[in-house]
Structures are given as C-alpha cells and as structure tokens.
Amino acid sequence: MNLKKNNTCAIKYSRDFIGYGNNSPNFRWPNNTNIAIQFVLNYEEGGESHIQNGDKFSEKFLSDITNAQEYNNIHMSMDSIYEYGSRVGCLRIMKEFQKRNLPLTIFAVAIALEKNSEIISIIKSNYFDIVSHGFRWINYQNINEKIEKKHIDQAVKIFIKIFNKKPTGWYTGRDSPNTRRLIVENGSFIYDSDYYGDDLPFWTKVTCKNKIIKPHLIIPYTLDCNDMRFVTQQGFGTSEHFYKYLRDTFDVLYKEGKNTPKMMSIGMHGRILGRPGRFKGLQNFLDYIQQYKKIWICTRQQIAEFWIKNFPYSF
C-alpha cells in the first residue's frame, strides 16, 4: 500500500513506546532482592517563584491552596505554606529516616539550599544522597535555552560550593525539551530522573549541539506514588489513601519482582507530606515494607552505580 507522504512522516519521531517490552533484563538486585525502593525528599522551599527571587509573580504550584492565583506581589499565605516545609515538614521526614537508619535521597533546589544552613548540616551529617533539583523551582518549558543553560551551570557551582563535589544526578521536575541535552553537555551528570515511563533504569542516546552522540542513563521517577497528589485534583484525601496506594504498588511490584525485579520510587515534600495528618501514611508504609526481607531500600546514586556496573552502555 502506498501512503501519501506528509509533514508528520518527514519528521523523525523521538518517542519510544516499546522500552524493554517482553525483554526485561535478566538480573537480581543486591542480596537477591525483588524490588529496589527509593525515597526522595524534594527540597524546594525558597527556590519557588517569588518577587524577592526576581520573578514577576508569586508561586501557585503544589501547595494546600489548590486554586492559587499568581500575584504580582508577595503572597503571604503561600509564603507561609512553603516555609512550613523548610521549618517543620522536611525535618519531620528526615528525622524519621534517621530514626529507622534508612537511606534517603534529597532532590535539592540550589538557591533553596543556600537559604537553609541547618538543612545542609543535616544532609551532610547523615550522608543523605543529594541530587541537583536545578537552580530554581520554576517551570522551564518556555524559558530561553541560554537562560536554562546558565541556571544549570549555576546549580552545579552552588552544589560544589556546599558539598565540595559535583552533582551526579539531576531532576528538574518542570523541564523543557532542551533540558536533557543541556545537562549532558554540562558534563557533570551520569543520570537524570526527568522521566516517568518505566519501572527500571535504561540508557538513552543524546545528540549534543556539536553533533556528538553521548550515552546517558535515565532513572525514572514517579508522580503517582507522590505526595503531590494530596494537593491536586483526584488525589489523596487522607494518610490512609496515601498508605494504601503505596502498599498496593509495592505488593504488585514485589510479586512481579520474583521473576523480573522492579524499582519503586516514592516522592515527598516537606510542605505536603510533612504535615502531621499526612505523615502517618509514610510511617505506616515504612512499617509495612520493613516486614519484608527481599527488598533493597537504597538511594538513586546506588541504583545508578548498580546499573552502570551491571548494564554498561551498549548499542
């Protein structure tokens, strides 16, 4: 059958709808475990859209004001909600992982970290895994590429200033079509997590502006096992809803993992899950999974190192 050529057909399609398909990698996680479980605490408070950060409007995203509007001035209520995350919520979550002696990954916005020396001290003293969550907690979809590149460079410089090393992982959260290429061109990162389309890490190829093709590791993240659904439509209403969703996700992946190991990510925010009435759901889930032996609670850096060692880039 001859098909008419059109503009759509002439464009090289960039999306991959197959992934591993029926050819999942044959492997076991460390200690012959079924599932790698990874907890992420997003530290964004102070990096959001704000007049005092040089922005035109106040923040309106991911807060208990679910219908928030942008103000071209300081939004006092929004400010206090974000401040709850840095003053109380993040500390509550981090202390829980300290108490249980469990690993935790921090997705940290650079200028947010700069504003809170106490959070930096806790991260350092507990050797929490630290991932760059960008220079700012803003939407980069329509931001000029040069500005986004500058922000990536600035995020790396701040990370080095605070931790005396470059970040190896990246997650923007509200990325642009240029983000992955820009972080590969930066050269600091071995993986990014701006992807939600798989239960396992995988390699991709990135074509840089100098036309050099480079391998790059993707470690998928989550928006469903994520406390953000407490403050979005059709989301979690109580800590029990959150707990049950995490538990059901774990049960399915753990069972599947007996034959083909899986990865489960849980996303958290101090200003959301750090509220007492929601925090109980996290405690219940931790109690539940710690009854199991064939689980690997780990960091994203550990997953990256495992994948690079056992599944090095090959095309």
Secondary structure, DSSP 8 states (H G I E B T S, - for coil): ------HHHHS-----S-TTTT------BGGGBSEEEEEEEEE-TTSBS-GGGT-SS---SSSS-TT----SS--HHHHHHHHHIIIIIHHHHHHHHHHHT---EEEE-HHHHHT-HHHHHHHHHHT-EEEE--SSBS--TTS-HHHHHHHHHHHHHHHHHHHSS---EE--SS--TTHHHHHHHH---SEE----S-SS-EEEEEE-TTS-EEEEEE----SSSBGGGGSSTT---SHHHHHHHHHHHHHHHHHHTTTS-EEEEEEEETTTTTSHHHHHHHHHHHHHHTT-SSEEEE-HHHHHHHHHHHS----
